[in-house]
Structure formats: structure tokens, C-alpha cells
Amino acid sequence: MSYIIGKKCVDVCDTACVSSCPVDAIHGPVFNDKMGEEVSYLKDTEDIKSITNPQLYINPKTCINCGACLPVCPVNAIYDSEEQAIQNDDIYSVERNYKFFGSFYKQLKK
């Protein structure tokens, strides 16, 4: 399970969570390996508006579920689990997160 950045991050892309992550698991909105470096450039040039629903993402393969990102997110956009995101009617963010890193979310059936 991984932490998930939800809908509240869309169009915000505040990178406070990026620097708080001890394993560099947070990326986006364009590149999945640059730890959000493009955000400051995009905001400075207003090019961020050219990206559809820009947000940051947490790599589920890298995230160690430490919680360091939770208190620094200014919009409280981070769920502490995929299940929490789904319970909050935000499966869209779970699926989008996995797709960003080139994999697919397989929801477990109970």
C-alpha cells in the first residue's frame, strides 16, 4: 500500500511534500523521476496551465509509508492509504497515480 495524493492537489502542486520525503518518492506533474523539479519552472512560466489537471504523485514502489509528507501538505491532499482515498470517493486519484508510474491499480475484491 502507498500513500496517495488526491484531488485537492490538482492545480496546486505545492512541493513542500517533495522535500519532506526521505526516499524521494514524490514526483510530477510531468516527469516521474524528477522529484517535482518542473513545478517551479512551470509556475514561473505559466506553462502549468497547459497541463490538464496537474498534480504531484507518490511512487507506490518507493513510498515507505513514513508519513513525513502528511503534515507539510498545505491543502491536506495526501491520503495515508489507497483504501482511504477510495473511501473518500477518490479512486480516480489512485488510478491516476498508478498510471503516472506506468502500472495499473488492481483493486482487491473482498
C-alpha positions as CSV (number, residue, x, y, z in Angstrom):
1,M,0.0,0.0,0.0
2,S,1.1,3.5,-0.7
3,Y,0.2,7.0,0.3
4,I,-1.9,8.7,-2.4
5,I,-2.0,12.4,-3.3
6,G,-5.7,13.2,-4.0
7,K,-7.8,15.6,-5.9
8,K,-7.0,18.5,-3.6
9,C,-3.5,18.7,-5.1
10,V,-4.9,19.3,-8.7
11,D,-3.7,22.7,-9.9
12,V,-1.9,23.4,-6.6
13,C,1.3,21.3,-7.0
14,D,2.9,22.7,-3.8
15,T,6.2,20.9,-3.5
16,A,6.6,21.0,0.3
17,C,5.9,17.3,0.4
18,V,8.7,16.6,-2.1
19,S,11.4,17.9,0.2
20,S,9.9,16.2,3.2
21,C,10.1,12.7,1.7
22,P,13.2,10.8,2.9
23,V,13.1,8.4,-0.1
24,D,12.3,10.8,-2.9
25,A,9.0,9.1,-3.8
26,I,7.1,12.2,-4.8
27,H,7.2,13.3,-8.4
28,G,5.2,15.1,-11.1
29,P,3.3,16.7,-12.6
30,V,5.2,15.9,-15.8
31,F,8.2,13.6,-15.1
32,N,8.0,10.5,-12.9
33,D,11.7,10.7,-12.0
34,K,12.5,14.4,-11.2
35,M,11.0,14.9,-7.7
36,G,8.8,17.8,-8.8
37,E,11.7,19.9,-10.2
38,E,9.5,21.0,-13.1
39,V,6.9,22.6,-10.8
40,S,8.8,25.8,-10.1
41,Y,9.7,26.2,-13.7
42,L,6.2,25.6,-14.9
43,K,4.7,28.0,-12.4
44,D,7.2,30.7,-13.3
45,T,6.3,30.5,-17.0
46,E,2.6,29.9,-16.5
47,D,3.0,26.7,-18.6
48,I,1.4,24.7,-15.8
49,K,-1.9,25.8,-17.2
50,S,-1.2,23.8,-20.3
51,I,-1.1,20.6,-18.4
52,T,-4.5,19.0,-17.8
53,N,-5.2,18.7,-14.1
54,P,-1.6,19.0,-12.9
55,Q,-0.7,17.4,-9.6
56,L,2.0,15.5,-7.8
57,Y,2.2,11.7,-7.3
58,I,3.7,9.2,-4.9
59,N,5.5,6.3,-6.4
60,P,4.0,3.2,-4.8
61,K,7.1,1.2,-5.3
62,T,9.3,3.7,-3.5
63,C,7.0,5.0,-0.7
64,I,7.9,3.6,2.7
65,N,4.7,4.9,4.4
66,C,6.6,7.1,6.9
67,G,4.0,9.9,6.9
68,A,6.6,12.7,6.6
69,C,4.5,14.2,3.8
70,L,1.2,14.4,5.6
71,P,1.8,17.4,7.9
72,V,3.5,19.6,5.3
73,C,0.8,19.4,2.6
74,P,-0.8,22.8,2.7
75,V,-4.1,21.5,1.3
76,N,-4.3,18.2,3.1
77,A,-4.4,16.3,-0.2
78,I,-2.5,13.2,0.9
79,Y,-4.3,10.0,1.9
80,D,-2.4,7.6,4.1
81,S,-3.6,4.6,2.1
82,E,-5.3,3.7,-1.2
83,E,-8.3,2.4,0.8
84,Q,-8.7,5.8,2.5
85,A,-8.7,7.5,-0.9
86,I,-11.3,5.1,-2.2
87,Q,-13.5,5.5,0.9
88,N,-13.4,9.3,0.3
89,D,-14.7,8.7,-3.3
90,D,-11.3,9.4,-4.9
91,I,-10.4,6.2,-6.7
92,Y,-9.7,8.5,-9.7
93,S,-6.5,9.7,-7.9
94,V,-5.5,6.1,-7.0
95,E,-5.8,5.0,-10.6
96,R,-4.1,8.2,-11.9
97,N,-1.2,7.7,-9.5
98,Y,-0.5,4.2,-10.7
99,K,-0.9,5.2,-14.3
100,F,1.6,8.0,-13.9
101,F,4.2,5.5,-12.8
102,G,3.4,3.1,-15.6
103,S,1.5,0.4,-13.7
104,F,-2.1,-0.4,-13.1
105,Y,-4.0,-0.4,-9.8
106,K,-5.7,-3.7,-9.2
107,Q,-8.4,-3.3,-6.7
108,L,-8.7,-6.3,-4.4
109,K,-12.2,-7.8,-4.3
110,K,-13.5,-8.9,-1.0
